[in-house]
């Protein structure tokens, strides 16, 4: 299942879901789907800032997993919406709902869907949503001998995605 199919199917689990997206650990939004007829609350650069902060907070909270167990989600409750961030593989599933929901029910529905779909979803090798400019940047940095870790930092992608791109790049030059 590709990422957009996954996100569309996630929206169908509950009619109160407004938006769903996949964010890399770097904070880069890989793919997203918004329910038709929904007005977006965040405008301009604010969505991008929100994704970056969600990714950062998920990574920060993971440092407590040895003592507290696996991190299941981070939930933000606002006057207008509830926003969920759920780690999955090297990504974060983000979605928002209307405010008047049962948070526990929606979380359990989403978590069950994500767990059931995780095996079908190949996030590490899904590079089709990366812009051609970013792919060229990865190629140029790789060709200049820069480490994969620095490339990931420079182009704002996670390391697994950079490695997948490099694999594609080196295969196409053989």
N, C-alpha and C positions, 0 to 999 in steps of 0.2 A: 504494500500500500504506500502510495506517495504521501508526502507531507500535507498537501492541500486536501486530498481525500480524507486523511486522518482528521484534519481540523474541521472539515465540513461535517463529518460523522460525529465529532465531538459536540458540535452545535446542536445536533438532533437529540442528544440525551435529555435535554431539558429546555422547554420553550423560554425560560428566563435568561438563557445564555445569550449575550449580546455579541461577543467577540471571542475569537480563539487565535492563538499564535504560537509559533515555535521560536524560541530565542536561544542563541548559542550562549555558552558560558561567558563569552566576551561581551554580551549585551546586544549583539547584532540580531535583528529580527530576520529570520530565514524565510518565514512564510506566515501569512495571516488570512483570516476570513472574518468578515463582519456580517451579522445577520441583516438581511435586506430590510430597509425601512428604518434602521436604527440611526439616530443622530449621535455622532461621536462627541464625547465630552472633552477629550484632550485634543488640542489643535497645535499646529506649528511643530516645533521641535519637542514639545512635551511628551508625545508618545515615545519617542526615541530615548528621552531621559528616563522615562518610567521603566522601559525594558532594561536599560543599563543598570539602574538601581536595583531592579528585581534580581537580575543575575548576580550582582555584587552581594546583595543581602543573602541570597541562597548560598553562595560560596562561603560567606562569613559564618553563617549558621551551621554549616557542615563541620566546622572545627569542633563542635560539641557532640558529634555523633558517637565517639567512643564512650562518653559518659551517659548520653541520653538515648542512644539508639538512632536508627535511620531517620533522616529528615523527610517528612511526608509532604509538607507544604508550608507556604507562608501566605497568610490571608490578610488583605487590607480591607477594612470596612470604612467606607465613606458615606456621606449623606445620600449621594446619588447612586452609587454602585458598590459592588463587592468585587474585589480583584483577587484572583488566585494565582499562585505560582507553584508549580509542582515539578520537581526535578525528574527527568527521564533520560537515561543514558548520559550523553554529554550535552544535553539541552535542557531547557525549561519550557514546560507547557504553561502558557499564560492565558487566562480567560477572565472575562468579566460577566457579571450578571446584574439583573435588576436588584435593587436594594431589598425588596420585600420577598425574600426567599428564606427557606430553612437552610442555613449554611452547611450544617452537618449532612443533610440529605444530598445537596448538590455536590459537596466534596466527595461523598461516598460514591455517587453515580459517576463522577468524573474519574475518580481513582480506579474504579472497577473497569471503566472503559479503557483507560490508559494501560492498565495491567494486561487486559485481554488483547489489546492492539500492539503492545510493545514488540512482540516477536515478529510481527508482520512489517514493522516500521524500521527501515534501515536509515537512520539519521546520519551516521558518520560518513557515508559515502554519497549522500545526496547533495550534489554541488550544482544542480541545474539552476538554482535561484540566485547564484552568485553572479554579479555583473561581469561583463567581459573586461571592463577596466580593472576590476579587482583580480581577475584571473591573470591578466597581463602583468599586473604588479607582482603577483606571486611568482610568475615565470621569471621576471627580470631579477627579483631579489634572489631567487633560487640559483639562477645562472651566475649571479655575482658572488656566490659562495656564502651567503648569509645563512645562519642556522635556522632550522624550522621554527624554533621557539621565537626567535626575533622576527621572522616573517609573520608569524601569527599575531604578534604584538603590533607590528607595523601596519598590517592590513585589517586589523580588528576582526579576526576570525579565530575560532578555537583551533587547537593544535591538530585534532583529528581531521578537521576539514582541510587544513593546509596540507597535511600528509596525503589526504585523498587527492587533492589537486595536483600535488607533486607527482604522485603515482600516475595520474592521467597525463601530465606534461611529459614525464620521462618515457612513457609508453608510446606517445605520439611522435617522439623524436627518434625512435628506433627504426 
